[in-house]
Structures are given as C-alpha cells and as structure tokens.
C-alpha cells in the first residue's frame, strides 16, 4: 500500500531551523498534491503548507508564512518542509499527506487520501 514516511524532526532552540522530509512510495507521486499538517497535544490537526503536483503552486498557513517553505522533488518522490525562525508554538507532530482527485487548495485534511505517521518537532524557548 501507499507509504509516506516523514523524517527530520527533532529538538531545536527558538530561532533555529529544521528541514522535514517525506518520502512517498507505491503511488504515482507526480500526480498528487502534497501537504504538511501539524498537531500539538490537546489541539486539532492544523494545516501548515501545501504544494501542487507540479510544484508550481503553494499555500501556507498565516502562522508560518514567511518562515516555512514547502518544496518537492518528483524525481525522488519526496516533499520537504524547510522551517526557519522556529517558535515554541511550532512544537507539534508534523504529518505529510498526499491528495489526488479530491484535492483543491489542499488546506483541509479531508482533501487528502494518504497520511504519514508523523515526526515530532519540539522548539525550546
């Protein structure tokens, strides 16, 4: 079955950077839009960033705009999330997701078909 495997999470001080990666397998990656969501303890899963199948269109949550960059490499079936100027409120489990025919802007979790298991990001103050 389809697999999405996130990596790159960890502990970082406020102001630091991390780069998350998501490796996809068993799907035609270039036909899927990809997204990143996050979920902090006791909170609902929230949209972070999305990228179209071609990489030509991206969307960001207001809370990360200007600090995070989503990108993809269709030759390597990977999507990345470069996170800069990290804040303690960015602490969460981060999930990548793949969306096919139901995908529109990609800002809602219900638009996605497949999800990874998540990687933890902890930002200390």
Buried (B, 14 or more C-beta within 10 A) or exposed (E): EBEBBBEBBEEBEEEBEBBBBBBBEEBEBEEBBBBBBBBBEEEEBBBBBBBBBEBEEBBBBEBBEEBBBBBBEBEEBBBBBBBBEBBEEBBBBBBBBBBBEEBEEBBBBEBBBBBBEBBEBBBEE
